[in-house]
Amino acid sequence: MSLRHIHIRKRKSRGLEPYPAKSFWLRALDRVVLLAGVVGPIATIPQIINIYSTHSAGNVSALTFGVYAFFNIFWILYGLAHKEFPIVLTFCLWLVVNTIVALGALTYGG
């Protein structure tokens, strides 16, 4: 018996959908959510470039982005505990970009 089958059986016993889902629409939603989880943090890259290229972060709150980064850790732990790759990937990416923005705001904030 493979680990994949054990994972599916556990999901069924808890009333969860199997992964990958059997329904076309749920599989499509899984892909869209994964894409959104990757594109969201990528959308923060222009902010990072702006902070580090201009050496200015006067209107960026280091506290806000630091708190975001801190809470991303709990989401990563949650995703790991539940073996949910999209959650782990998304919040690892968010942790990286939020930390970079927070450090830039601390370094170049006005």
N, C-alpha and C positions, 0 to 999 in steps of 0.2 A: 504494500500500500504506500503510495507516495504522500509526501507532506501536503501537496495540493489537495488531495482528497480529504485528508484530515481537516484542513482549513475549511473546506466547503461543508463538511459534516458539522463542524462546530458552528458555522454561520447558520445552518438550517436549524440546529437545535435551539438556537437563541432567537429564531424568527427573523433572521436577517437574510437579505438577498445574497445568493452566491456571487462570487467574483471570479471571473467576469460574469456579468449578468446574462441571463438567458434572453431577455427581451432586447430587441434592437434598440429601442428608445433609451433604455437604461444604460446599455453599452455606449451609445452615443453621448449620453449625459456624462458618463464616467470620463470619456475622452475630452469633452468640453471643459469639465471641471479641472482635469489635469492640465489642459492648455491654459486655462485661466490662472491656475496656480503658478505657472511658469511665467506667463506674460505679465501678470501683476507686478512682481518684483522687478522685472526687466523695465517696466514703465518708470521705475524710480531712478534708473541710470542717468537720465538727463539731469535730474536734481543733483546727483553725485558729481557729475561732470561739471555742472555749474559751480558747485561749492568749491571743488578742488582747483578748477581752472581760474576762477576769479579770486580765490582766497577770501571769499566773503560768504558768510552765512548769517547775516544780521537778522533776517526774518525767519530763521529756522530754529525751532526749539530742540535743543539737545535733550532736555528732560523728556519731552514727548517721544522722540525717537528712541531714547534709552528705555523708556517704559515699554514701548512696543517691542523692542528687542528682548527685554526681560520676559514678557508674557509669551513671546514666540517659543521660548524654551519649554513652557508647559504644554503648548500644542505639539511640539516635537515629541515630548515624552508620551503624551496621549496617543499620538499616531504610532509610536513604537509599541506601546502597550497593546494596542488593538490591531497591530500589523496592517496599518493603513498607509500604503506607500504614497498616495497623493497628498495626504496630510503631512507626512514627514518631509517630502520633497518641497512642498509649498512653503512650509514654515522654516525649513532650513534656508531656503532662498531669502525669505523675508528677514530672517535673523541676520544674514550677511548684509543685506542692503540697509536695514535699519541701524545696525551697528556702525556701518561706514558713514551714514548720514549723521548719526549722533556724534561720532568722533570728529567729523568735519565741522559740525556746529560748535563743538567744544573748542576745537582748534582755531577756527576762523570766525566765530560768533562775535558780534559787536557788543 
